[in-house]
């Protein structure tokens, strides 16, 4: 996606060369936010300043709320003002006038960054699910200890045995125990 219509004609050939990019050109930050709320993009290129804002706020917001790689194009003389807040948020900053080779490399870096973020996101989600499973099984063990007067080891074995006997995941057995005891 590319918010900032003024320089679109100069960037279209560079974006076309990067065949991994779905091109979507919008004219301002508000329109960009509406589209991004409905659709995800591997890379978002912001040609700052935008008609309705500087572009930096949009870039930072997109880095915080999406896995899109965000490239902010700014005038070289603004680099010192924008660089620190942008890079701390994860925004890739490229100065204008554009060097086509540098821009293409930045697009490739953005895609690589996004792929890494997606991998980390999947790992994070897997860990969150595992943590939730551990918490649920521990809650079920506590209920067995409290209501059935079992030791922690006995409660653990009881859940595992029931899961094996019923050929169900421990999480499902634990949820059923919690439902039964917390009625």
Order of alpha helices (4+ residues) and beta strands (2+ residues): beta-alpha-beta-alpha-beta-alpha-beta-alpha-beta-alpha-alpha-alpha
